[in-house]
């Protein structure tokens, strides 16, 4: 059985491994955007692609001029993207558990690392979609999404700092059993 990039990186020290937000956001554009073979960034690139495809499917679903067949196909695609996103976020969570384990830190972060990266990817994908829109009405929403992305990047970097210093811990990750559940 072939190891995933995250399984290959299990033995790395977290202090030298966990990428900062700027690297994560660059990786959403694809694996070639980031130097080196960081195990999380390969999964992050796949997550960015899933979110980009998901926003395109969401655009079809939201279009009142689309026919029912196109909307039905887009809804099926949304479900498939959500399942894949959930699996990719889970891979990040498994990696983070292997790196940080059960910490003695008193402060508990409210979400898993995979969930946070998934939210970063969602905002990134929406910002890209709005940036490509020539409609002047899309400018204000694009600015708002970029602002939210910037704030979430700051929160992500703060979490990384707290994890590495032992000040904060992540929730204990446990895989769900029996069902494919999209996040």
C-alpha positions, 0 to 999 in steps of 0.5 A: 500500500502506498503512503499518502504524503502526510503519512510519509511526513509523520516522523518530521518535527512539528516545529519545522513542519507546520506551514504558515498561512501564507504558504497554505494560501499559496498552495491552494493554487496548486502544488507547483506554487510551493517549494519543497515537499511539505506533506500538508501542502500537497493535501492543501493543494488538493483541497484548494482544487476541490473548493475551486470546483465546488464554487463553480458548481455552486454558481451553477446551482445558484443560476436561475437560468440553468435547466433542471438537469444542469442543476441536478448534476451540479448538486451531485457534484457539490456532494462529491466535492464535500465528501472529498473535502471532508476526507482531505481535512481528515488527512490534515487532522490525522497528521496534526494528531501525529505531530501534536498528540495529546498536549498538556496545554490548558487552552483548547482550540475550538476546531481541528486544524483540517477544519480551519484549513478547509475554511481558509480554502473556502474563502480563498476559492470565493475570493478567486471567483469574485476577483475574476468577475467583471461585474462592478457589483462584485467589487465590494463582496470581493473586498469583504471576502479578502478581508475575511481571508486575511483575518482567518490567516492571522488566526491560523498563524496565531494558532500555529504559534500557540501550538508550537509554544505549547500554549494551546492544543487541538481537539483530539481527532477521532475518525467517524465510523460507518458513514461518509459524512461531509463537513 
